[in-house]
């Protein structure tokens, strides 16, 4: 096997370039006053999404890790307040992400809802303790404590005309209460609903209010008489009612301009426009995925709408579905303009899409597919499958792709090159159980192969009309795919099928611990790969060699020869099941993903794991490389989709640049030392942050005739941060007795010339002193022992001189005569010279 040609550039690392994560998991949604941001909750975070780019621009996160139960942004966009289960209210500078004020909510249970008045000075909070409190957020005190509601107060709203000083609320008794803020009394209780009241909206003159409820009606109220004027049966649980702005270019403009039009959103999943005067639905959306019969359903389902909001200044309306998708429609024709996916749940598969890999298609724990435009974050939601989509694959050109699902069907989808819009063009059925894996032909858009939990693999021929539609751009009814070959392939679930690069072979991997090789023309069996100890999760052909890679729940990755079906190599490194594998670097390297959340990059020739990428927190089900082989996308059970970029060349270039710069600086340092420009040399050595290089300069200075003085002058002229660095280096030098002289010299100069107040300002001064003291004491003890030894040597030398003198030279009373008895007494042996 020619695993690695000399021209191949091996990869060493990938870096995260982008994450597509959950930003909305249910709860309140609000749009700011100029329609540029969407605010939505996600656990203990409040995410602020830029509508133009689809990116989360700001994130507010609770310090106490408690979930946010409610929030409100003031009409002037200045004040953001959040309430959490910790019974605290927090006021935020939301563009900075900082909390400017925290106070106790006084409520004895979490705050369920809150809203600002039109002047942005009063904040009303409705609690789970059946009370309503009103706060003056400017003067920072509680102004009202309104009692009398029954159960959780889930709706509070100020009258738009603040001169009236009125507040409306609704709780679990399905009644609407009107509060007079001048007297803190309940003016009246309005009763028509028999289920939870979900929203209120007001006419421009403030005299008419429309309320919606889950009892499938909307009620128009005369606020002057406090009585209902009309009840509009809408035949669905209404979650939101929105009054149309006073504009001439809105939908149904042929109606009487004096009539009051309002929009409802609820369990049917479509927006409908109603004429308040006649109680007639004047317009209803026609959505393809709901037109099949779902629109008649009155019970909530995954298509149901939970919120509906006008987008100020944009002439659009935003709706939020029960699956946490945010959809934006043009008010003039209620046509879809943009979509965002708030929560992806568990990502089961992900693939690059489009001729230039401009999109990704994602299979989540849902019957719907999601196609993300990587440039704008716009998300298309593809309806067709009726149960969870399990796997995806894309044809070579990138415009046609296939999906398979638990509903026992496969579908083929086509993307229009010009618009990026995706539609379903073909459907095939025939499996008797969920279809867990699918693979497309590699060279031409000729066939598909699918593997199922019914232990069979099926071969599906693609009709030529599909290719014609792709080229002509026609649209019509779905093509029906028929299986041209079926084979019982394994004894357990089939987890993976793949087509060889030349479209002649098919490989399958199963829970029965085996992988098998098939002829692509008629699914005749060519051979069996045996060796894994547990079920096989993925099989993949090399794009350059006669090799098949397989990954298993036994934690290993194996390479098999296609000629003799023998195991060529085994890679071990994952601590759990290896779920996916792809070949990279022209087949010289492998990338694997595991249920331990890790990605591993392997070099085949050396059996070495080059890099481990640890970013995901759960099983990585999806792994796919782009055509250029310089990027990859991963999808995990932690609901995160991560885009990675090959940074091997970038890192090599950076490393080379650093090496070149270091060589230049070393040369410059050598020149400075040669020219005896010690101050500049010392500064350059410190900038390199190399203690040994600085030590070399210090030694060079001390070797000069007046080295001590020169060192003192140069250190005095250093900047404060440079003195900090050289003191830190002293701690390193001082640990070695060979360099302690230089360390003590520098330390002496710094301690002599720097006052204690200045030394205390040094960063890490405590740690420096703690490391200097023990070694300095050790050096002192060593010097003391050396001094004692040297004095003993001196004494011995003197004694040797006296014992060697002739007798006549020893004068009476001389030192030698007097010391002889001492020597005799101390029994010091004589040493011959």
TAPEDA-V84338 format. One record per residue. N is the residue number from 1. RES is the residue in three letters. PHI is phi as a letter, one per 20 degrees, with the letter a starting at -180 (NA if undefined). PSI is psi as a letter, one per 40 degrees, with the letter a starting at -180 (* if undefined). OMEGA is omega in whole degrees, 0 to 359 (999 if undefined). Layout:
# TAPEDA-V84338
N | RES | PHI | PSI | OMEGA
N | RES | PHI | PSI | OMEGA
This chain:
# TAPEDA-V84338
1 | UNK | NA | h | 175
2 | UNK | e | g | 189
3 | UNK | f | d | 186
4 | UNK | b | h | 175
5 | UNK | f | i | 183
6 | UNK | f | d | 184
7 | UNK | e | e | 183
8 | UNK | f | h | 175
9 | UNK | e | h | 182
10 | UNK | f | i | 178
11 | UNK | e | i | 179
12 | UNK | c | d | 184
13 | UNK | a | i | 172
14 | UNK | c | i | 178
15 | UNK | c | i | 179
16 | UNK | f | h | 176
17 | UNK | d | d | 182
18 | UNK | a | i | 175
19 | UNK | c | h | 172
20 | UNK | d | h | 186
21 | UNK | c | i | 176
22 | UNK | f | h | 174
23 | UNK | c | e | 179
24 | UNK | b | h | 181
25 | UNK | c | f | 179
26 | UNK | o | i | 181
27 | UNK | o | a | 186
28 | UNK | f | i | 174
29 | UNK | c | h | 179
30 | UNK | c | i | 177
31 | UNK | d | h | 183
32 | UNK | f | i | 193
33 | UNK | f | d | 180
34 | UNK | e | e | 173
35 | UNK | m | f | 181
36 | UNK | d | d | 184
37 | UNK | c | i | 171
38 | UNK | d | h | 177
39 | UNK | d | h | 181
40 | UNK | b | i | 184
41 | UNK | e | i | 176
42 | UNK | b | g | 183
43 | UNK | m | b | 180
44 | UNK | e | e | 180
45 | UNK | d | i | 170
46 | UNK | d | h | 183
47 | UNK | e | i | 180
48 | UNK | d | h | 189
49 | UNK | e | h | 175
50 | UNK | f | h | 185
51 | UNK | f | d | 183
52 | UNK | f | d | 185
53 | UNK | d | e | 183
54 | UNK | m | e | 181
55 | UNK | e | i | 175
56 | UNK | f | h | 185
57 | UNK | e | d | 181
58 | UNK | c | i | 176
59 | UNK | c | h | 175
60 | UNK | d | h | 183
61 | UNK | c | h | 179
62 | UNK | f | h | 179
63 | UNK | f | d | 185
64 | UNK | e | e | 178
65 | UNK | m | e | 177
66 | UNK | e | i | 179
67 | UNK | f | i | 176
68 | UNK | f | h | 182
69 | UNK | e | d | 179
70 | UNK | a | i | 176
71 | UNK | b | i | 176
72 | UNK | b | h | 174
73 | UNK | d | h | 183
74 | UNK | f | i | 181
75 | UNK | g | d | 179
76 | UNK | e | e | 178
77 | UNK | m | e | 184
78 | UNK | e | d | 189
79 | UNK | d | h | 174
80 | UNK | d | h | 179
81 | UNK | c | h | 177
82 | UNK | c | i | 175
83 | UNK | c | i | 183
84 | UNK | c | i | 179
85 | UNK | f | e | 178
86 | UNK | f | e | 179
87 | UNK | m | f | 176
88 | UNK | d | i | 172
89 | UNK | d | h | 180
90 | UNK | c | h | 176
91 | UNK | d | h | 189
92 | UNK | c | i | 161
93 | UNK | e | g | 197
94 | UNK | f | d | 179
95 | UNK | f | d | 176
96 | UNK | e | e | 181
97 | UNK | m | f | 182
98 | UNK | d | i | 179
99 | UNK | e | h | 182
100 | UNK | e | e | 183
101 | UNK | a | i | 176
102 | UNK | c | h | 176
103 | UNK | b | i | 180
104 | UNK | f | h | 183
105 | UNK | f | e | 183
106 | UNK | m | d | 175
107 | UNK | g | i | 178
108 | UNK | e | e | 177
109 | UNK | b | i | 183
110 | UNK | g | i | 177
111 | UNK | f | h | 184
112 | UNK | e | d | 182
113 | UNK | b | i | 175
114 | UNK | b | i | 180
115 | UNK | b | i | 176
116 | UNK | e | i | 173
117 | UNK | e | i | 183
118 | UNK | g | d | 182
119 | UNK | e | e | 180
120 | UNK | m | f | 178
121 | UNK | d | d | 182
122 | UNK | d | h | 177
123 | UNK | c | h | 177
124 | UNK | d | h | 178
125 | UNK | c | h | 176
126 | UNK | d | h | 187
127 | UNK | d | i | 174
128 | UNK | f | e | 179
129 | UNK | e | e | 176
130 | UNK | m | e | 179
131 | UNK | d | i | 176
132 | UNK | c | h | 178
133 | UNK | c | i | 179
134 | UNK | d | h | 186
135 | UNK | d | h | 169
136 | UNK | e | h | 187
137 | UNK | f | e | 177
138 | UNK | e | d | 180
139 | UNK | e | e | 171
140 | UNK | m | f | 172
141 | UNK | b | i | 181
142 | UNK | e | h | 184
143 | UNK | e | d | 183
144 | UNK | c | i | 171
145 | UNK | c | h | 189
146 | UNK | e | h | 181
147 | UNK | d | i | 178
148 | UNK | p | e | 178
149 | UNK | f | i | 181
150 | UNK | d | h | 180
151 | UNK | m | a | 183
152 | UNK | f | h | 174
153 | UNK | e | h | 186
154 | UNK | d | e | 180
155 | UNK | b | h | 172
156 | UNK | c | h | 180
157 | UNK | b | h | 177
158 | UNK | f | i | 172
159 | UNK | f | h | 184
160 | UNK | f | d | 177
161 | UNK | e | h | 187
162 | UNK | f | e | 176
163 | UNK | f | d | 178
164 | UNK | f | d | 181
165 | UNK | l | f | 181
166 | UNK | c | i | 178
167 | UNK | c | h | 176
168 | UNK | d | i | 178
169 | UNK | b | i | 175
170 | UNK | b | i | 182
171 | UNK | c | a | 188
172 | UNK | f | e | 177
173 | UNK | e | e | 175
174 | UNK | m | e | 180
175 | UNK | d | i | 176
176 | UNK | d | h | 180
177 | UNK | d | h | 177
178 | UNK | d | h | 184
179 | UNK | d | h | 174
180 | UNK | e | h | 184
181 | UNK | f | e | 177
182 | UNK | f | d | 184
183 | UNK | d | e | 184
184 | UNK | l | f | 180
185 | UNK | d | i | 174
186 | UNK | e | h | 182
187 | UNK | f | d | 180
188 | UNK | a | i | 176
189 | UNK | d | h | 184
190 | UNK | d | h | 186
191 | UNK | c | h | 166
192 | UNK | b | d | 184
193 | UNK | e | i | 178
194 | UNK | d | e | 176
195 | UNK | b | i | 186
196 | UNK | g | h | 174
197 | UNK | e | h | 189
198 | UNK | d | d | 181
199 | UNK | a | i | 178
200 | UNK | c | i | 171
201 | UNK | b | i | 189
202 | UNK | c | i | 176
203 | UNK | f | i | 182
204 | UNK | g | d | 180
205 | UNK | e | e | 176
206 | UNK | m | e | 182
207 | UNK | e | e | 180
208 | UNK | c | h | 177
209 | UNK | c | i | 176
210 | UNK | d | h | 178
211 | UNK | d | i | 178
212 | UNK | c | i | 181
213 | UNK | b | i | 178
214 | UNK | e | e | 175
215 | UNK | e | e | 172
216 | UNK | m | f | 175
217 | UNK | c | i | 168
218 | UNK | d | h | 182
219 | UNK | d | h | 174
220 | UNK | e | h | 183
221 | UNK | d | h | 170
222 | UNK | e | h | 185
223 | UNK | f | e | 176
224 | UNK | f | d | 179
225 | UNK | e | e | 181
226 | UNK | l | f | 183
227 | UNK | c | i | 178
228 | UNK | f | h | 178
229 | UNK | e | d | 184
230 | UNK | b | i | 174
231 | UNK | d | h | 182
232 | UNK | d | h | 176
233 | UNK | f | h | 183
234 | UNK | d | e | 172
235 | UNK | l | f | 172
236 | UNK | b | i | 176
237 | UNK | f | h | 185
238 | UNK | e | h | 178
239 | UNK | e | d | 182
240 | UNK | b | i | 173
241 | UNK | c | h | 184
242 | UNK | c | h | 178
243 | UNK | e | h | 180
244 | UNK | f | i | 175
245 | UNK | f | i | 181
246 | UNK | f | g | 184
247 | UNK | b | i | 185
248 | UNK | e | e | 185
249 | UNK | d | f | 178
250 | UNK | e | i | 180
251 | UNK | f | i | 180
252 | UNK | m | f | 182
253 | UNK | f | e | 178
254 | UNK | f | e | 178
255 | UNK | f | i | 178
256 | UNK | g | h | 184
257 | UNK | f | e | 180
258 | UNK | e | e | 184
259 | UNK | f | i | 181
260 | UNK | e | h | 179
261 | UNK | d | h | 176
262 | UNK | c | i | 186
263 | UNK | d | h | 177
264 | UNK | c | i | 177
265 | UNK | c | h | 183
266 | UNK | a | a | 191
267 | UNK | f | d | 180
268 | UNK | f | e | 177
269 | UNK | n | e | 178
270 | UNK | c | i | 176
271 | UNK | e | h | 177
272 | UNK | c | i | 181
273 | UNK | d | h | 183
274 | UNK | c | i | 173
275 | UNK | e | h | 185
276 | UNK | f | d | 184
277 | UNK | f | d | 185
278 | UNK | d | e | 182
279 | UNK | l | f | 181
280 | UNK | d | i | 174
281 | UNK | f | h | 184
282 | UNK | e | e | 178
283 | UNK | b | h | 174
284 | UNK | c | i | 179
285 | UNK | f | i | 171
286 | UNK | d | h | 180
287 | UNK | d | h | 186
288 | UNK | g | d | 185
289 | UNK | f | e | 179
290 | UNK | d | e | 185
291 | UNK | f | e | 184
292 | UNK | f | e | 180
293 | UNK | q | e | 181
294 | UNK | f | d | 183
295 | UNK | f | e | 180
296 | UNK | e | e | 180
297 | UNK | f | h | 180
298 | UNK | d | e | 180
299 | UNK | e | i | 180
300 | UNK | f | i | 176
301 | UNK | b | a | 184
302 | UNK | f | e | 178
303 | UNK | e | e | 185
304 | UNK | g | i | 178
305 | UNK | e | h | 182
306 | UNK | d | d | 179
307 | UNK | b | i | 175
308 | UNK | b | h | 186
309 | UNK | c | h | 171
310 | UNK | f | i | 176
311 | UNK | d | h | 185
312 | UNK | g | h | 174
313 | UNK | m | e | 183
314 | UNK | d | e | 183
315 | UNK | l | f | 180
316 | UNK | c | i | 176
317 | UNK | c | h | 180
318 | UNK | d | h | 175
319 | UNK | c | i | 179
320 | UNK | c | h | 182
321 | UNK | e | i | 179
322 | UNK | f | e | 177
323 | UNK | e | e | 175
324 | UNK | m | f | 174
325 | UNK | e | i | 179
326 | UNK | d | h | 183
327 | UNK | d | h | 181
328 | UNK | d | h | 183
329 | UNK | c | i | 174
330 | UNK | f | h | 182
331 | UNK | f | d | 185
332 | UNK | f | d | 183
333 | UNK | c | e | 182
334 | UNK | l | f | 175
335 | UNK | e | i | 183
336 | UNK | f | h | 179
337 | UNK | d | d | 186
338 | UNK | b | i | 178
339 | UNK | c | i | 173
340 | UNK | c | i | 177
341 | UNK | e | h | 183
342 | UNK | f | d | 184
343 | UNK | b | h | 184
344 | UNK | e | e | 185
345 | UNK | l | a | 183
346 | UNK | f | h | 180
347 | UNK | e | h | 184
348 | UNK | e | d | 177
349 | UNK | a | i | 180
350 | UNK | b | h | 181
351 | UNK | b | i | 171
352 | UNK | f | i | 185
353 | UNK | b | i | 179
354 | UNK | n | i | 182
355 | UNK | g | d | 180
356 | UNK | d | f | 180
357 | UNK | l | f | 183
358 | UNK | e | e | 182
359 | UNK | c | i | 167
360 | UNK | c | i | 176
361 | UNK | d | h | 190
362 | UNK | c | h | 171
363 | UNK | d | h | 179
364 | UNK | d | a | 181
365 | UNK | f | g | 189
366 | UNK | b | i | 175
367 | UNK | f | e | 183
368 | UNK | e | i | 172
369 | UNK | e | i | 178
370 | UNK | c | h | 178
371 | UNK | d | h | 182
372 | UNK | d | h | 169
373 | UNK | e | h | 187
374 | UNK | f | e | 181
375 | UNK | e | d | 186
376 | UNK | d | e | 185
377 | UNK | m | e | 176
378 | UNK | f | h | 185
379 | UNK | d | h | 172
380 | UNK | e | h | 178
381 | UNK | d | h | 186
382 | UNK | d | h | 180
383 | UNK | d | i | 179
384 | UNK | r | d | 177
385 | UNK | f | i | 181
386 | UNK | d | e | 175
387 | UNK | c | i | 188
388 | UNK | g | h | 175
389 | UNK | f | h | 187
390 | UNK | d | d | 185
391 | UNK | b | i | 182
392 | UNK | c | i | 167
393 | UNK | b | i | 186
394 | UNK | c | h | 175
395 | UNK | f | i | 190
396 | UNK | g | d | 184
397 | UNK | f | e | 174
398 | UNK | n | e | 180
399 | UNK | d | d | 181
400 | UNK | d | h | 177
401 | UNK | b | i | 185
402 | UNK | c | i | 178
403 | UNK | c | i | 175
404 | UNK | c | i | 190
405 | UNK | b | i | 177
406 | UNK | f | e | 181
407 | UNK | f | e | 174
408 | UNK | m | e | 182
409 | UNK | d | i | 169
410 | UNK | d | i | 178
411 | UNK | c | i | 175
412 | UNK | d | h | 184
413 | UNK | c | i | 180
414 | UNK | c | h | 175
415 | UNK | d | h | 175
416 | UNK | f | h | 185
417 | UNK | f | d | 185
418 | UNK | f | d | 187
419 | UNK | d | e | 184
420 | UNK | m | e | 180
421 | UNK | f | h | 184
422 | UNK | d | h | 177
423 | UNK | c | i | 177
424 | UNK | e | h | 184
425 | UNK | d | e | 182
426 | UNK | b | i | 180
427 | UNK | b | i | 177
428 | UNK | c | i | 178
429 | UNK | c | i | 181
430 | UNK | r | d | 176
431 | UNK | f | i | 181
432 | UNK | d | e | 176
433 | UNK | b | i | 182
434 | UNK | g | i | 180
435 | UNK | e | h | 189
436 | UNK | e | e | 183
437 | UNK | b | i | 181
438 | UNK | b | i | 179
439 | UNK | b | i | 181
440 | UNK | e | i | 174
441 | UNK | f | i | 190
442 | UNK | e | d | 187
443 | UNK | e | d | 180
444 | UNK | c | i | 178
445 | UNK | e | g | 190
446 | UNK | d | d | 186
447 | UNK | b | i | 174
448 | UNK | c | i | 171
449 | UNK | c | h | 182
450 | UNK | c | i | 177
451 | UNK | c | i | 190
452 | UNK | c | i | 174
453 | UNK | f | e | 174
454 | UNK | e | e | 174
455 | UNK | m | e | 182
456 | UNK | d | i | 168
457 | UNK | d | i | 181
458 | UNK | c | i | 177
459 | UNK | d | h | 183
460 | UNK | d | h | 176
461 | UNK | e | h | 177
462 | UNK | e | h | 179
463 | UNK | f | i | 181
464 | UNK | f | d | 181
465 | UNK | f | d | 178
466 | UNK | f | d | 177
467 | UNK | f | d | 179
468 | UNK | f | d | 178
469 | UNK | f | d | 183
470 | UNK | f | d | 183
471 | UNK | f | d | 183
472 | UNK | e | d | 181
473 | UNK | m | f | 179
474 | UNK | f | i | 175
475 | UNK | c | i | 180
476 | UNK | a | a | 180
477 | UNK | f | i | 180
478 | UNK | f | h | 171
479 | UNK | f | i | 176
480 | UNK | d | h | 179
481 | UNK | e | h | 178
482 | UNK | d | h | 180
483 | UNK | f | h | 180
484 | UNK | e | e | 176
485 | UNK | b | i | 178
486 | UNK | c | h | 181
487 | UNK | b | h | 172
488 | UNK | f | h | 193
489 | UNK | e | d | 188
490 | UNK | b | i | 180
491 | UNK | e | e | 177
492 | UNK | c | a | 182
493 | UNK | g | i | 176
494 | UNK | e | h | 184
495 | UNK | e | d | 186
496 | UNK | b | h | 168
497 | UNK | c | i | 179
498 | UNK | b | i | 181
499 | UNK | d | h | 180
500 | UNK | f | i | 183
501 | UNK | g | d | 179
502 | UNK | e | e | 178
503 | UNK | m | e | 183
504 | UNK | e | d | 184
505 | UNK | c | i | 175
506 | UNK | c | h | 176
507 | UNK | d | i | 178
508 | UNK | c | i | 178
509 | UNK | c | i | 190
510 | UNK | c | i | 174
511 | UNK | f | e | 180
512 | UNK | e | e | 174
513 | UNK | m | e | 181
514 | UNK | d | i | 168
515 | UNK | d | i | 183
516 | UNK | c | i | 180
517 | UNK | d | h | 185
518 | UNK | c | i | 173
519 | UNK | e | h | 187
520 | UNK | f | e | 184
521 | UNK | f | d | 185
522 | UNK | c | e | 179
523 | UNK | m | f | 174
524 | UNK | e | h | 186
525 | UNK | f | h | 179
526 | UNK | d | d | 181
527 | UNK | r | i | 183
528 | UNK | c | h | 176
529 | UNK | d | h | 181
530 | UNK | c | i | 179
531 | UNK | r | d | 178
532 | UNK | f | i | 182
533 | UNK | e | e | 177
534 | UNK | c | a | 185
535 | UNK | g | i | 180
536 | UNK | e | h | 182
537 | UNK | e | d | 186
538 | UNK | b | i | 171
539 | UNK | c | i | 184
540 | UNK | b | h | 176
541 | UNK | e | i | 170
542 | UNK | f | i | 180
543 | UNK | e | e | 180
544 | UNK | c | d | 185
545 | UNK | c | i | 177
546 | UNK | e | g | 188
547 | UNK | c | i | 173
548 | UNK | c | h | 176
549 | UNK | d | i | 177
550 | UNK | c | i | 177
551 | UNK | d | i | 189
552 | UNK | b | i | 175
553 | UNK | f | e | 176
554 | UNK | e | e | 176
555 | UNK | n | e | 182
556 | UNK | d | i | 174
557 | UNK | c | h | 182
558 | UNK | c | i | 172
559 | UNK | d | h | 184
560 | UNK | c | i | 173
561 | UNK | e | h | 183
562 | UNK | f | e | 182
563 | UNK | f | d | 185
564 | UNK | d | e | 177
565 | UNK | m | f | 180
566 | UNK | e | i | 178
567 | UNK | e | h | 182
568 | UNK | e | d | 183
569 | UNK | b | i | 173
570 | UNK | c | h | 180
571 | UNK | d | h | 179
572 | UNK | c | h | 181
573 | UNK | r | d | 176
574 | UNK | f | i | 179
575 | UNK | e | e | 182
576 | UNK | b | a | 182
577 | UNK | g | h | 173
578 | UNK | e | h | 191
579 | UNK | e | d | 183
580 | UNK | c | i | 175
581 | UNK | b | i | 172
582 | UNK | c | i | 175
583 | UNK | e | h | 176
584 | UNK | c | i | 179
585 | UNK | l | f | 180
586 | UNK | l | f | 176
587 | UNK | n | e | 182
588 | UNK | e | e | 180
589 | UNK | c | i | 180
590 | UNK | c | i | 171
591 | UNK | d | h | 179
592 | UNK | c | i | 174
593 | UNK | c | i | 185
594 | UNK | c | i | 178
595 | UNK | f | e | 173
596 | UNK | e | e | 179
597 | UNK | n | e | 184
598 | UNK | d | i | 167
599 | UNK | d | h | 179
600 | UNK | c | h | 177
601 | UNK | d | h | 185
602 | UNK | d | i | 170
603 | UNK | d | h | 189
604 | UNK | f | d | 186
605 | UNK | f | d | 185
606 | UNK | d | e | 184
607 | UNK | m | f | 188
608 | UNK | d | h | 171
609 | UNK | e | h | 186
610 | UNK | f | d | 186
611 | UNK | b | i | 172
612 | UNK | d | h | 181
613 | UNK | d | h | 185
614 | UNK | d | g | 179
615 | UNK | c | d | 179
616 | UNK | f | i | 182
617 | UNK | d | e | 182
618 | UNK | b | a | 184
619 | UNK | g | h | 178
620 | UNK | e | g | 183
621 | UNK | e | d | 186
622 | UNK | d | h | 178
623 | UNK | b | h | 182
624 | UNK | b | h | 178
625 | UNK | d | i | 177
626 | UNK | e | i | 184
627 | UNK | f | d | 181
628 | UNK | f | e | 180
629 | UNK | m | f | 179
630 | UNK | c | e | 179
631 | UNK | b | i | 175
632 | UNK | b | i | 179
633 | UNK | c | h | 179
634 | UNK | c | i | 177
635 | UNK | c | h | 189
636 | UNK | c | i | 176
637 | UNK | f | e | 176
638 | UNK | e | e | 178
639 | UNK | m | e | 178
640 | UNK | d | h | 172
641 | UNK | d | h | 185
642 | UNK | c | h | 175
643 | UNK | d | h | 183
644 | UNK | d | i | 177
645 | UNK | c | i | 176
646 | UNK | f | h | 183
647 | UNK | d | f | 182
648 | UNK | g | d | 182
649 | UNK | f | d | 179
650 | UNK | f | d | 181
651 | UNK | f | d | 177
652 | UNK | f | d | 179
653 | UNK | f | d | 179
654 | UNK | f | d | 180
655 | UNK | f | d | 179
656 | UNK | f | d | 179
657 | UNK | f | d | 178
658 | UNK | f | d | 179
659 | UNK | f | d | 179
660 | UNK | f | d | 180
661 | UNK | f | d | 180
662 | UNK | f | d | 179
663 | UNK | f | d | 179
664 | UNK | f | d | 181
665 | UNK | f | d | 178
666 | UNK | f | d | 178
667 | UNK | f | d | 178
668 | UNK | f | d | 179
669 | UNK | f | d | 178
670 | UNK | f | d | 178
671 | UNK | f | d | 181
672 | UNK | f | d | 178
673 | UNK | f | d | 179
674 | UNK | f | d | 180
675 | UNK | e | e | 179
676 | UNK | l | f | 173
677 | UNK | e | g | 192
678 | UNK | f | d | 182
679 | UNK | f | d | 180
680 | UNK | f | d | 179
681 | UNK | f | d | 180
682 | UNK | f | d | 179
683 | UNK | f | d | 179
684 | UNK | f | d | 180
685 | UNK | f | d | 178
686 | UNK | f | d | 180
687 | UNK | f | d | 176
688 | UNK | f | e | 180
689 | UNK | l | f | 178
690 | UNK | c | h | 183
691 | UNK | g | d | 183
692 | UNK | f | d | 179
693 | UNK | f | d | 177
694 | UNK | f | d | 179
695 | UNK | f | d | 178
696 | UNK | g | d | 179
697 | UNK | f | d | 180
698 | UNK | f | d | 179
699 | UNK | f | d | 179
700 | UNK | f | d | 179
701 | UNK | f | d | 183
702 | UNK | f | e | 179
703 | UNK | f | e | 177
704 | UNK | f | i | 180
705 | UNK | g | d | 178
706 | UNK | d | f | 187
707 | UNK | g | d | 182
708 | UNK | f | d | 180
709 | UNK | f | d | 179
710 | UNK | f | d | 179
711 | UNK | f | d | 181
712 | UNK | f | d | 180
713 | UNK | f | d | 183
714 | UNK | f | d | 180
715 | UNK | f | d | 178
716 | UNK | f | d | 184
717 | UNK | e | e | 178
718 | UNK | f | i | 175
719 | UNK | f | i | 182
720 | UNK | f | d | 180
721 | UNK | f | d | 178
722 | UNK | f | d | 176
723 | UNK | f | d | 176
724 | UNK | g | d | 181
725 | UNK | f | d | 183
726 | UNK | f | d | 175
727 | UNK | f | d | 178
728 | UNK | f | d | 178
729 | UNK | f | d | 179
730 | UNK | g | d | 179
731 | UNK | f | d | 179
732 | UNK | f | d | 182
733 | UNK | f | d | 188
734 | UNK | f | e | 180
735 | UNK | f | e | 181
736 | UNK | d | h | 183
737 | UNK | f | d | 180
738 | UNK | f | d | 182
739 | UNK | d | e | 186
740 | UNK | f | d | 180
741 | UNK | f | d | 179
742 | UNK | f | d | 180
743 | UNK | f | d | 181
744 | UNK | f | d | 177
745 | UNK | f | d | 179
746 | UNK | f | d | 180
747 | UNK | f | d | 179
748 | UNK | f | d | 181
749 | UNK | f | d | 182
750 | UNK | f | d | 181
751 | UNK | f | d | 180
752 | UNK | f | d | 190
753 | UNK | d | e | 180
754 | UNK | d | h | 177
755 | UNK | f | i | 181
756 | UNK | g | d | 180
757 | UNK | f | d | 180
758 | UNK | f | d | 180
759 | UNK | f | d | 180
760 | UNK | f | d | 179
761 | UNK | e | e | 180
762 | UNK | f | h | 177
763 | UNK | f | h | 179
764 | UNK | m | f | 182
765 | UNK | f | d | 180
766 | UNK | f | d | 179
767 | UNK | f | d | 179
768 | UNK | f | d | 180
769 | UNK | f | d | 181
770 | UNK | f | d | 178
771 | UNK | e | d | 180
772 | UNK | f | d | 190
773 | UNK | f | d | 184
774 | UNK | f | d | 180
775 | UNK | f | d | 178
776 | UNK | f | d | 177
777 | UNK | f | d | 179
778 | UNK | f | d | 178
779 | UNK | f | d | 179
780 | UNK | f | d | 178
781 | UNK | f | d | 179
782 | UNK | f | d | 178
783 | UNK | f | d | 178
784 | UNK | f | d | 179
785 | UNK | f | d | 179
786 | UNK | f | d | 179
787 | UNK | f | d | 178
788 | UNK | f | d | 180
789 | UNK | f | d | 181
790 | UNK | f | d | 179
791 | UNK | f | d | 178
792 | UNK | f | d | 177
793 | UNK | f | d | 179
794 | UNK | f | d | 179
795 | UNK | f | d | 180
796 | UNK | f | d | 180
797 | UNK | f | d | 178
798 | UNK | f | d | 181
799 | UNK | f | d | 178
800 | UNK | f | d | 180
801 | UNK | f | d | 183
802 | UNK | f | d | 183
803 | UNK | f | d | 182
804 | UNK | e | e | 181
805 | UNK | f | i | 174
806 | UNK | f | i | 184
807 | UNK | f | d | 183
808 | UNK | f | d | 180
809 | UNK | e | e | 182
810 | UNK | e | g | 180
811 | UNK | f | i | 177
812 | UNK | g | h | 179
813 | UNK | m | e | 180
814 | UNK | f | i | 182
815 | UNK | f | d | 181
816 | UNK | f | d | 182
817 | UNK | f | d | 183
818 | UNK | f | d | 185
819 | UNK | e | e | 181
820 | UNK | f | d | 177
821 | UNK | g | d | 180
822 | UNK | f | d | 179
823 | UNK | f | d | 178
824 | UNK | f | d | 183
825 | UNK | f | d | 182
826 | UNK | e | e | 178
827 | UNK | l | f | 176
828 | UNK | e | h | 182
829 | UNK | f | i | 178
830 | UNK | f | i | 180
831 | UNK | d | h | 182
832 | UNK | f | h | 179
833 | UNK | f | * | 999
